[in-house]
């Protein structure tokens, strides 16, 4: 979760909005705490909105995990992330400003 900025926003197309690094971590904890979880994402587009400062990626994701009986459960969807170069000690690294998940 370190890739999210402190003021990041996660939007889910069902209308849910989660604001802030800590709130996103808490909302996603059940997902990331699952040791059977595998997340794959396949970007199909990306670029700079503001050269060298703000960029985006868009694509499809697949979540695979085992249910209580050990059977595989797949979830798929589309994502869009916005990222910005961080300053200071992390100069040159991109951090996520927010994302939309379908």
Buried (B, 14 or more C-beta within 10 A) or exposed (E): EEEBBEEBBBBBEEEEEBEBBEBBBEEBEEEEEEEEBEEEEEEEEEEEEEEEEBBBBBBBBEBBBBEEEEEEEEEEEEBBBBBBBEEEEEEEEBBBBBBBBE
